[in-house]
Amino acid sequence: MNKNKADILVVGICASGKSSVVDRLQELGYQAKSCAQEHSYVKSLWSKLEPNFMVVLDCDYETIRERRDVQWGLNRIKMQKERLQHAIENCDLYLQTDELSIEETVQIIVDKYQQ
């Protein structure tokens, strides 16, 4: 058995809620993992974790600025999204989290995963 196995792999750009979503999924009994930073997501990691279900969380520039209280440039956010292109193209669920609470995000993931 692969100890790195993930039922649900959650990746996304900064301030998308990855850590909170994974914590909640784990509380619900799912073997959930996340990539701490968008640049730690690479195809080889995806293969190593062998996720059954991959979720990409995204949010807009203004949401990132509000949630992180940072003044990052648009180029930095664009680079983050470019690094996640493989994940975006291969995910089972892509979610914009701007208007979603953590609980709403988790519920959408659980509902889709159980389909």
N, CA, C and O atoms as a MOPAC input file, in Angstrom:
PM7 MOZYME 1SCF
protein

 N      0.84000 1    -1.19100 1     0.00000 1
 C      0.00000 1     0.00000 1     0.00000 1
 C      0.87700 1     1.24300 1     0.00000 1
 O      1.86900 1     1.30700 1     0.72500 1
 N      0.52200 1     2.20600 1    -0.79200 1
 C      1.26400 1     3.45600 1    -0.90500 1
 C      0.85500 1     4.40000 1     0.21500 1
 O     -0.28600 1     4.85900 1     0.26000 1
 N      1.79000 1     4.69100 1     1.12700 1
 C      1.44900 1     5.56400 1     2.25300 1
 C      1.19100 1     6.99700 1     1.81800 1
 O      0.60600 1     7.77900 1     2.56700 1
 N      1.62700 1     7.34800 1     0.60200 1
 C      1.38700 1     8.69200 1     0.07600 1
 C      0.03000 1     8.81600 1    -0.60500 1
 O     -0.36400 1     9.90200 1    -1.03000 1
 N     -0.67100 1     7.71200 1    -0.70300 1
 C     -1.95700 1     7.68700 1    -1.40500 1
 C     -2.89900 1     8.75600 1    -0.86400 1
 O     -3.02300 1     8.94600 1     0.34600 1
 N     -3.54600 1     9.43700 1    -1.77300 1
 C     -4.51400 1    10.45700 1    -1.38100 1
 C     -5.84200 1    10.16400 1    -2.05800 1
 O     -5.90100 1    10.00200 1    -3.27700 1
 N     -6.90400 1    10.09600 1    -1.26900 1
 C     -8.22800 1    10.01600 1    -1.87800 1
 C     -8.48600 1    11.30700 1    -2.64500 1
 O     -8.94100 1    11.30000 1    -3.78900 1
 N     -8.17700 1    12.41800 1    -1.97300 1
 C     -8.44500 1    13.73300 1    -2.55100 1
 C     -7.17800 1    14.57700 1    -2.44000 1
 O     -6.64300 1    14.77100 1    -1.34900 1
 N     -6.71000 1    15.07200 1    -3.57100 1
 C     -5.57100 1    15.98800 1    -3.61300 1
 C     -6.11700 1    17.37800 1    -3.92500 1
 O     -6.82700 1    17.57100 1    -4.91200 1
 N     -5.77500 1    18.34700 1    -3.07000 1
 C     -6.25800 1    19.71200 1    -3.23300 1
 C     -5.07100 1    20.60600 1    -3.57200 1
 O     -4.10600 1    20.69100 1    -2.81200 1
 N     -5.15300 1    21.26000 1    -4.70300 1
 C     -4.12000 1    22.20400 1    -5.10800 1
 C     -4.78400 1    23.52600 1    -5.45200 1
 O     -5.98500 1    23.58300 1    -5.71400 1
 N     -3.99400 1    24.58200 1    -5.44700 1
 C     -4.55600 1    25.86800 1    -5.79100 1
 C     -3.58500 1    26.99500 1    -5.52100 1
 O     -2.51200 1    26.80200 1    -4.94800 1
 N     -3.98500 1    28.16100 1    -5.94300 1
 C     -3.14500 1    29.32900 1    -5.75400 1
 C     -3.29500 1    29.85300 1    -4.32800 1
 O     -4.17700 1    29.41900 1    -3.58700 1
 N     -2.43500 1    30.78100 1    -3.95600 1
 C     -2.47200 1    31.35800 1    -2.61000 1
 C     -3.85700 1    31.89800 1    -2.29200 1
 O     -4.54100 1    32.44400 1    -3.15800 1
 N     -4.25200 1    31.74000 1    -1.05600 1
 C     -5.51000 1    32.27300 1    -0.52800 1
 C     -6.75300 1    31.57200 1    -1.06600 1
 O     -7.86200 1    32.08500 1    -0.91300 1
 N     -6.58800 1    30.41500 1    -1.69000 1
 C     -7.75300 1    29.69700 1    -2.20200 1
 C     -8.42600 1    28.86800 1    -1.12300 1
 O     -9.54600 1    28.39700 1    -1.31900 1
 N     -7.76000 1    28.67800 1     0.02100 1
 C     -8.34900 1    27.92900 1     1.12200 1
 C     -7.90100 1    26.48600 1     1.22100 1
 O     -8.52400 1    25.69300 1     1.92700 1
 N     -6.81900 1    26.12600 1     0.51800 1
 C     -6.36300 1    24.72800 1     0.46900 1
 C     -6.23500 1    24.08700 1     1.84600 1
 O     -6.82200 1    23.03400 1     2.09400 1
 N     -5.48500 1    24.70300 1     2.73000 1
 C     -5.19500 1    24.09600 1     4.03200 1
 C     -6.46300 1    23.87300 1     4.84600 1
 O     -6.65000 1    22.80700 1     5.43400 1
 N     -7.32100 1    24.86300 1     4.87900 1
 C     -8.56400 1    24.74100 1     5.63700 1
 C     -9.47100 1    23.67200 1     5.05200 1
 O    -10.12000 1    22.93300 1     5.79200 1
 N     -9.51800 1    23.58700 1     3.74500 1
 C    -10.34400 1    22.57600 1     3.07600 1
 C     -9.80800 1    21.18500 1     3.39500 1
 O    -10.58100 1    20.28700 1     3.72900 1
 N     -8.50500 1    20.99900 1     3.29600 1
 C     -7.90800 1    19.68900 1     3.59100 1
 C     -8.14800 1    19.31200 1     5.04700 1
 O     -8.51200 1    18.17200 1     5.33700 1
 N     -7.94900 1    20.24800 1     5.96100 1
 C     -8.20200 1    19.96300 1     7.38200 1
 C     -9.62800 1    19.47500 1     7.59700 1
 O     -9.85700 1    18.50000 1     8.31300 1
 N    -10.57400 1    20.14900 1     6.98100 1
 C    -11.99100 1    19.77400 1     7.15000 1
 C    -12.28400 1    18.41800 1     6.51200 1
 O    -13.01000 1    17.60700 1     7.08700 1
 N    -11.72600 1    18.16800 1     5.33100 1
 C    -11.91700 1    16.86300 1     4.68600 1
 C    -11.34800 1    15.74500 1     5.54800 1
 O    -11.95500 1    14.67900 1     5.65800 1
 N    -10.18600 1    15.97500 1     6.16400 1
 C     -9.59400 1    14.97400 1     7.04600 1
 C    -10.47300 1    14.74300 1     8.27500 1
 O    -10.63000 1    13.60700 1     8.72200 1
 N    -11.04000 1    15.80800 1     8.81600 1
 C    -11.96800 1    15.66500 1     9.94700 1
 C    -13.16400 1    14.79200 1     9.57500 1
 O    -13.71200 1    14.08400 1    10.41900 1
 N    -13.55900 1    14.84800 1     8.31300 1
 C    -14.68100 1    14.04500 1     7.82900 1
 C    -14.26200 1    12.62500 1     7.46600 1
 O    -15.09800 1    11.81700 1     7.06100 1
 N    -12.97200 1    12.31400 1     7.60800 1
 C    -12.50100 1    10.95000 1     7.37600 1
 C    -11.87700 1    10.68500 1     6.02100 1
 O    -11.54500 1     9.53900 1     5.71700 1
 N    -11.70900 1    11.69300 1     5.21100 1
 C    -11.10200 1    11.50600 1     3.90300 1
 C     -9.58000 1    11.58300 1     4.01400 1
 O     -9.04100 1    12.34900 1     4.81300 1
 N     -8.90300 1    10.78400 1     3.20700 1
 C     -7.44900 1    10.86100 1     3.10900 1
 C     -7.16000 1    11.98800 1     2.12100 1
 O     -7.00000 1    11.75700 1     0.92300 1
 N     -7.09700 1    13.19900 1     2.64400 1
 C     -6.90200 1    14.38100 1     1.80500 1
 C     -5.50800 1    14.94600 1     2.02700 1
 O     -4.98200 1    14.91900 1     3.14000 1
 N     -4.92900 1    15.44700 1     0.97100 1
 C     -3.61100 1    16.07200 1     1.02200 1
 C     -3.64700 1    17.32200 1     0.16200 1
 O     -4.50700 1    17.47900 1    -0.70400 1
 N     -2.69000 1    18.21000 1     0.42100 1
 C     -2.58000 1    19.39800 1    -0.42100 1
 C     -1.11900 1    19.65800 1    -0.71700 1
 O     -0.21900 1    19.12900 1    -0.06500 1
 N     -0.91900 1    20.48000 1    -1.71000 1
 C      0.40800 1    21.00200 1    -1.99700 1
 C      0.48900 1    22.33200 1    -1.25800 1
 O     -0.36600 1    23.20100 1    -1.42800 1
 N      1.50900 1    22.47800 1    -0.44800 1
 C      1.61700 1    23.67800 1     0.37700 1
 C      1.66500 1    24.94500 1    -0.46400 1
 O      1.06100 1    25.95400 1    -0.09900 1
 N      2.35800 1    24.90500 1    -1.55500 1
 C      2.47900 1    26.04700 1    -2.45700 1
 C      2.17900 1    25.56300 1    -3.86800 1
 O      2.34400 1    24.38500 1    -4.18400 1
 N      1.74200 1    26.48000 1    -4.69800 1
 C      1.42700 1    26.07700 1    -6.07200 1
 C      2.66100 1    25.55100 1    -6.78700 1
 O      2.53400 1    24.69200 1    -7.66000 1
 N      3.86100 1    26.04100 1    -6.44500 1
 C      5.05200 1    25.56100 1    -7.14500 1
 C      5.47000 1    24.16000 1    -6.68000 1
 O      6.31900 1    23.53500 1    -7.31600 1
 N      4.89300 1    23.66100 1    -5.58900 1
 C      5.20900 1    22.29500 1    -5.16400 1
 C      4.35700 1    21.26800 1    -5.90100 1
 O      4.58900 1    20.06500 1    -5.78100 1
 N      3.38300 1    21.73200 1    -6.65200 1
 C      2.59500 1    20.81700 1    -7.47800 1
 C      3.32200 1    20.61900 1    -8.79600 1
 O      3.52100 1    21.56300 1    -9.56100 1
 N      3.70400 1    19.41600 1    -9.04200 1
 C      4.30600 1    19.06000 1   -10.32000 1
 C      3.71900 1    17.72000 1   -10.73500 1
 O      3.16800 1    16.99400 1    -9.90800 1
 N      3.83600 1    17.40100 1   -11.99500 1
 C      3.27300 1    16.14800 1   -12.48500 1
 C      3.80600 1    14.95400 1   -11.70900 1
 O      3.06300 1    14.00800 1   -11.44700 1
 N      5.08700 1    14.98300 1   -11.33400 1
 C      5.66600 1    13.84500 1   -10.62700 1
 C      5.03400 1    13.66700 1    -9.24600 1
 O      4.85000 1    12.53600 1    -8.79700 1
 N      4.70000 1    14.76000 1    -8.57000 1
 C      4.04200 1    14.66600 1    -7.27400 1
 C      2.65200 1    14.07200 1    -7.44700 1
 O      2.23600 1    13.21200 1    -6.67100 1
 N      1.94400 1    14.52700 1    -8.45500 1
 C      0.61100 1    14.00000 1    -8.74500 1
 C      0.68600 1    12.48800 1    -8.93100 1
 O     -0.13500 1    11.75300 1    -8.38200 1
 N      1.66600 1    12.02300 1    -9.70200 1
 C      1.82700 1    10.59000 1    -9.93700 1
 C      2.17700 1     9.86000 1    -8.64900 1
 O      1.68000 1     8.76100 1    -8.40100 1
 N      3.03000 1    10.46500 1    -7.82800 1
 C      3.45200 1     9.83000 1    -6.58000 1
 C      2.29400 1     9.67200 1    -5.60300 1
 O      2.18600 1     8.64700 1    -4.93000 1
 N      1.44100 1    10.66500 1    -5.52300 1
 C      0.31700 1    10.61300 1    -4.58900 1
 C     -0.83100 1     9.74800 1    -5.08900 1
 O     -1.66400 1     9.30000 1    -4.30100 1
 N     -0.87500 1     9.51500 1    -6.37700 1
 C     -1.92500 1     8.69700 1    -6.97500 1
 C     -3.32100 1     9.08900 1    -6.47700 1
 O     -4.04600 1     8.24300 1    -5.95300 1
 N     -3.69900 1    10.34900 1    -6.63200 1
 C     -5.00200 1    10.74700 1    -6.10100 1
 C     -6.14800 1    10.11100 1    -6.87400 1
 O     -6.08400 1     9.94300 1    -8.09200 1
 N     -7.19100 1     9.76500 1    -6.14300 1
 C     -8.42000 1     9.30700 1    -6.79000 1
 C     -9.17100 1    10.48200 1    -7.39000 1
 O     -9.90600 1    10.34700 1    -8.36800 1
 N     -8.96300 1    11.64200 1    -6.77400 1
 C     -9.76100 1    12.81100 1    -7.12000 1
 C     -8.91100 1    14.05000 1    -6.87200 1
 O     -8.39600 1    14.24500 1    -5.77100 1
 N     -8.76900 1    14.87500 1    -7.88200 1
 C     -7.96700 1    16.08200 1    -7.71900 1
 C     -8.84500 1    17.31800 1    -7.88500 1
 O     -9.62200 1    17.44100 1    -8.83100 1
 N     -8.68600 1    18.22400 1    -6.92600 1
 C     -9.44800 1    19.46200 1    -6.89800 1
 C     -8.48500 1    20.62800 1    -7.07500 1
 O     -7.43200 1    20.67300 1    -6.43900 1
 N     -8.84500 1    21.56100 1    -7.93200 1
 C     -8.07900 1    22.80500 1    -8.07100 1
 C     -8.95700 1    23.93100 1    -7.54400 1
 O    -10.06900 1    24.15400 1    -8.02200 1
 N     -8.42700 1    24.63800 1    -6.54200 1
 C     -9.11100 1    25.79900 1    -5.98200 1
 C     -8.47300 1    27.05400 1    -6.55200 1
 O     -7.24900 1    27.17200 1    -6.60800 1
 N     -9.29600 1    27.96900 1    -6.96500 1
 C     -8.81300 1    29.20200 1    -7.58100 1
 C     -9.56700 1    30.37400 1    -6.97400 1
 O    -10.64600 1    30.20700 1    -6.40500 1
 N     -8.99900 1    31.53700 1    -7.10000 1
 C     -9.68700 1    32.75900 1    -6.69800 1
 C     -9.07900 1    33.92400 1    -7.47200 1
 O     -7.98100 1    33.82400 1    -8.02100 1
 N     -9.80600 1    35.00800 1    -7.50100 1
 C     -9.38100 1    36.17900 1    -8.25800 1
 C     -8.34400 1    36.99500 1    -7.49200 1
 O     -8.17100 1    36.84400 1    -6.28200 1
 N     -7.68400 1    37.83600 1    -8.21200 1
 C     -6.63400 1    38.69000 1    -7.66600 1
 C     -7.10900 1    39.49800 1    -6.46300 1
 O     -6.41200 1    39.56400 1    -5.45100 1
 N     -8.27000 1    40.10500 1    -6.55700 1
 C     -8.78600 1    40.92500 1    -5.45500 1
 C     -9.04500 1    40.08800 1    -4.20400 1
 O     -8.82000 1    40.55300 1    -3.08700 1
 N     -9.51000 1    38.87400 1    -4.38600 1
 C     -9.74300 1    37.98200 1    -3.25200 1
 C     -8.41900 1    37.63700 1    -2.57700 1
 O     -8.32900 1    37.62100 1    -1.34900 1
 N     -7.40600 1    37.36400 1    -3.36900 1
 C     -6.08200 1    37.06300 1    -2.81400 1
 C     -5.58700 1    38.24000 1    -1.98800 1
 O     -5.09200 1    38.06400 1    -0.87400 1
 N     -5.72100 1    39.43100 1    -2.53500 1
 C     -5.27200 1    40.63100 1    -1.81400 1
 C     -6.02500 1    40.79000 1    -0.49500 1
 O     -5.42900 1    41.14800 1     0.52100 1
 N     -7.31300 1    40.52900 1    -0.50500 1
 C     -8.10800 1    40.65200 1     0.72700 1
 C     -7.74200 1    39.57300 1     1.74100 1
 O     -7.51600 1    39.87200 1     2.91300 1
 N     -7.68400 1    38.34000 1     1.29800 1
 C     -7.43600 1    37.22300 1     2.20900 1
 C     -6.00700 1    37.20300 1     2.74300 1
 O     -5.78200 1    36.84700 1     3.90000 1
 N     -5.06300 1    37.57400 1     1.92500 1
 C     -3.65800 1    37.53100 1     2.32900 1
 C     -3.13400 1    38.87700 1     2.80000 1
 O     -2.04700 1    38.95600 1     3.37100 1
 N     -3.89200 1    39.92600 1     2.56800 1
 C     -3.47900 1    41.28400 1     2.93000 1
 C     -2.09800 1    41.60000 1     2.35200 1
 O     -1.19800 1    42.07300 1     3.04700 1
 N     -1.97000 1    41.32400 1     1.06800 1
 C     -0.70700 1    41.57900 1     0.37200 1
 C     -0.97600 1    42.39400 1    -0.88400 1
 O     -2.10200 1    42.44300 1    -1.37700 1
 N      0.03800 1    43.01400 1    -1.37900 1
 C     -0.06600 1    43.82000 1    -2.59400 1
 C      0.72500 1    43.16300 1    -3.73300 1
 O      1.53100 1    43.82200 1    -4.39000 1
 N      0.49700 1    41.88700 1    -3.96200 1
 C      1.20600 1    41.19200 1    -5.02000 1
 C      0.78100 1    41.73700 1    -6.37200 1
 O     -0.35600 1    42.17300 1    -6.55400 1
 N      1.71000 1    41.70400 1    -7.31300 1
 C      1.39800 1    42.11400 1    -8.66300 1
 C      0.63600 1    41.03000 1    -9.40900 1
 O      0.66200 1    39.85800 1    -9.03600 1
 N     -0.03400 1    41.44300 1   -10.45600 1
 C     -0.78300 1    40.48900 1   -11.27700 1
 C      0.13200 1    39.44500 1   -11.90300 1
 O     -0.28700 1    38.30700 1   -12.11400 1
 N      1.37700 1    39.81500 1   -12.20500 1
 C      2.30200 1    38.85200 1   -12.80300 1
 C      2.55800 1    37.67200 1   -11.88100 1
 O      2.65900 1    36.53700 1   -12.34600 1
 N      2.66300 1    37.92100 1   -10.58700 1
 C      2.89400 1    36.82700 1    -9.63500 1
 C      1.72000 1    35.85200 1    -9.64600 1
 O      1.91800 1    34.63700 1    -9.63700 1
 N      0.52000 1    36.37400 1    -9.66400 1
 C     -0.67100 1    35.51800 1    -9.69200 1
 C     -0.73500 1    34.76000 1   -11.01100 1
 O     -1.07500 1    33.57700 1   -11.03400 1
 N     -0.41300 1    35.43000 1   -12.09900 1
 C     -0.40700 1    34.77700 1   -13.41100 1
 C      0.59700 1    33.62800 1   -13.42500 1
 O      0.31100 1    32.56200 1   -13.97000 1
 N      1.76500 1    33.83700 1   -12.83200 1
 C      2.77700 1    32.77500 1   -12.76600 1
 C      2.27200 1    31.59900 1   -11.93300 1
 O      2.51100 1    30.44400 1   -12.28600 1
 N      1.57900 1    31.87900 1   -10.83700 1
 C      1.03100 1    30.80000 1   -10.01900 1
 C      0.05200 1    29.95600 1   -10.83600 1
 O      0.09100 1    28.72700 1   -10.79500 1
 N     -0.81000 1    30.62400 1   -11.56600 1
 C     -1.79800 1    29.89200 1   -12.37000 1
 C     -1.12400 1    29.10200 1   -13.49100 1
 O     -1.56500 1    28.00100 1   -13.81900 1
 N     -0.07300 1    29.64700 1   -14.07300 1
 C      0.65500 1    28.92400 1   -15.11900 1
 C      1.29500 1    27.65700 1   -14.55500 1
 O      1.31500 1    26.62300 1   -15.22300 1
 N      1.81800 1    27.73100 1   -13.32600 1
 C      2.43200 1    26.55700 1   -12.69600 1
 C      1.41300 1    25.45100 1   -12.46300 1
 O      1.76700 1    24.27300 1   -12.40400 1
 N      0.15800 1    25.83100 1   -12.33200 1
 C     -0.89700 1    24.85900 1   -12.06500 1
 C     -1.62600 1    24.39200 1   -13.32500 1
 O     -2.64600 1    23.71000 1   -13.23000 1
 N     -1.12300 1    24.74600 1   -14.47900 1
 C     -1.82600 1    24.42400 1   -15.71600 1
 C     -2.08300 1    22.92700 1   -15.86600 1
 O     -3.17700 1    22.53300 1   -16.27200 1
 N     -1.09600 1    22.08400 1   -15.54600 1
 C     -1.30000 1    20.63800 1   -15.62800 1
 C     -2.43400 1    20.20300 1   -14.70700 1
 O     -3.27900 1    19.39500 1   -15.09100 1
 N     -2.44800 1    20.74100 1   -13.49400 1
 C     -3.51100 1    20.39400 1   -12.54500 1
 C     -4.87200 1    20.84200 1   -13.06900 1
 O     -5.85000 1    20.10000 1   -12.98700 1
 N     -4.92800 1    22.04700 1   -13.60000 1
 C     -6.18800 1    22.56800 1   -14.13400 1
 C     -6.69600 1    21.68900 1   -15.26700 1
 O     -7.89100 1    21.41100 1   -15.36100 1
 N     -5.79000 1    21.26000 1   -16.11700 1
 C     -6.17500 1    20.43300 1   -17.26700 1
 C     -6.55200 1    19.01400 1   -16.87100 1
 O     -7.27800 1    18.34700 1   -17.60800 1
 N     -6.07200 1    18.53100 1   -15.71500 1
 C     -6.28600 1    17.13100 1   -15.33000 1
 C     -7.13300 1    16.95000 1   -14.08000 1
 O     -7.28900 1    15.82600 1   -13.60300 1
 N     -7.67500 1    18.01600 1   -13.54800 1
 C     -8.42700 1    17.89300 1   -12.29700 1
 C     -9.81100 1    17.29500 1   -12.52500 1
 O    -10.35300 1    17.30800 1   -13.63100 1
 N    -10.34700 1    16.77900 1   -11.45100 1
 C    -11.71300 1    16.25800 1   -11.46300 1
 C    -12.72600 1    17.34200 1   -11.12300 1
 O    -13.90500 1    17.24300 1   -11.46100 1
 N    -12.23500 1    18.39000 1   -10.43900 1
 C    -13.11400 1    19.47900 1   -10.04200 1
 C    -12.30200 1    20.76400 1    -9.95700 1
 O    -11.26900 1    20.81700 1    -9.29000 1
 N    -12.77900 1    21.79300 1   -10.63800 1
 C    -12.15900 1    23.12000 1   -10.60100 1
 C    -13.16500 1    24.05600 1    -9.94600 1
 O    -14.30600 1    24.16100 1   -10.39600 1
 N    -12.73900 1    24.73800 1    -8.87900 1
 C    -13.65200 1    25.61300 1    -8.13600 1
 C    -13.08700 1    27.01200 1    -7.96300 1
 O    -11.93400 1    27.18200 1    -7.56600 1
 N    -13.89700 1    28.00100 1    -8.25800 1
 C    -13.59900 1    29.39100 1    -7.89400 1
 C    -14.11200 1    29.54700 1    -6.46700 1
 O    -15.29300 1    29.31800 1    -6.20600 1
 N    -13.24600 1    29.92900 1    -5.55200 1
 C    -13.62700 1    29.98800 1    -4.14400 1
 C    -13.93300 1    31.39700 1    -3.65200 1
 O    -14.16400 1    31.59000 1    -2.45800 1
 N    -13.94000 1    32.37900 1    -4.53800 1
 C    -14.13200 1    33.77100 1    -4.12500 1
 C    -15.37000 1    33.97700 1    -3.25800 1
 O    -15.31300 1    34.68900 1    -2.25500 1
 N    -16.46000 1    33.37400 1    -3.62600 1
 C    -17.73200 1    33.59500 1    -2.94000 1
 C    -18.14200 1    32.42300 1    -2.06000 1
 O    -19.25700 1    32.39700 1    -1.53800 1
 N    -17.23900 1    31.44700 1    -1.89100 1
 C    -17.57700 1    30.24600 1    -1.13200 1
 C    -16.91600 1    30.24800 1     0.24500 1
 O    -15.76600 1    30.66100 1     0.39200 1
 N    -17.64600 1    29.78800 1     1.23500 1
 C    -17.04000 1    29.55500 1     2.54600 1
 C    -16.29000 1    28.22600 1     2.48900 1
 O    -16.43400 1    27.46400 1     1.53300 1
 N    -15.50200 1    27.96100 1     3.50300 1
 C    -14.79900 1    26.67600 1     3.57300 1
 C    -15.80900 1    25.53500 1     3.60000 1
 O    -15.63600 1    24.53300 1     2.90600 1
 N    -16.84800 1    25.68100 1     4.39000 1
 C    -17.86400 1    24.62400 1     4.47900 1
 C    -18.56000 1    24.39100 1     3.13600 1
 O    -18.80900 1    23.24800 1     2.75300 1
 N    -18.87100 1    25.46200 1     2.43000 1
 C    -19.50100 1    25.30800 1     1.10900 1
 C    -18.54000 1    24.61500 1     0.13900 1
 O    -18.94600 1    23.74300 1    -0.62900 1
 N    -17.28600 1    25.00300 1     0.18100 1
 C    -16.28200 1    24.39100 1    -0.69000 1
 C    -16.15700 1    22.90500 1    -0.39400 1
 O    -16.14300 1    22.08400 1    -1.31100 1
 N    -16.06500 1    22.55900 1     0.87400 1
 C    -15.94600 1    21.15000 1     1.27200 1
 C    -17.17900 1    20.36900 1     0.83300 1
 O    -17.05000 1    19.25100 1     0.33400 1
 N    -18.34700 1    20.92400 1     1.00500 1
 C    -19.56900 1    20.21500 1     0.62000 1
 C    -19.60900 1    19.94800 1    -0.88100 1
 O    -20.01300 1    18.86700 1    -1.30800 1
 N    -19.19600 1    20.92000 1    -1.67500 1
 C    -19.16100 1    20.71600 1    -3.13000 1
 C    -18.17900 1    19.59500 1    -3.47200 1
 O    -18.48000 1    18.73700 1    -4.30100 1
 N    -17.01600 1    19.60100 1    -2.84000 1
 C    -16.00900 1    18.56600 1    -3.09600 1
 C    -16.54700 1    17.18900 1    -2.71300 1
 O    -16.44600 1    16.24500 1    -3.49700 1
 N    -17.11200 1    17.07000 1    -1.52100 1
 C    -17.64200 1    15.78100 1    -1.05600 1
 C    -18.74500 1    15.28600 1    -1.98100 1
 O    -18.76400 1    14.11400 1    -2.35700 1
 N    -19.66000 1    16.17200 1    -2.34900 1
 C    -20.75600 1    15.76500 1    -3.24300 1
 C    -20.21700 1    15.26100 1    -4.57700 1
 O    -20.66200 1    14.22600 1    -5.07400 1
 N    -19.28300 1    15.96800 1    -5.14700 1
 C    -18.71400 1    15.56400 1    -6.44700 1
 C    -17.89600 1    14.26900 1    -6.30200 1
 O    -17.96800 1    13.38900 1    -7.15900 1
 N    -17.13400 1    14.16300 1    -5.23500 1
 C    -16.30900 1    12.96000 1    -5.01400 1
 C    -17.16800 1    11.71500 1    -4.87200 1
 O    -16.77200 1    10.63800 1    -5.31600 1
 N    -18.32600 1    11.84700 1    -4.26600 1
 C    -19.19200 1    10.69200 1    -4.02000 1
 C    -20.03400 1    10.30100 1    -5.22500 1
 O    -20.69600 1     9.26400 1    -5.20400 1
 N    -20.01800 1    11.11300 1    -6.27200 1
 C    -20.81700 1    10.78600 1    -7.46900 1
 C    -20.26200 1     9.60100 1    -8.20900 1
 O    -20.81400 1     9.19900 1    -9.23200 1

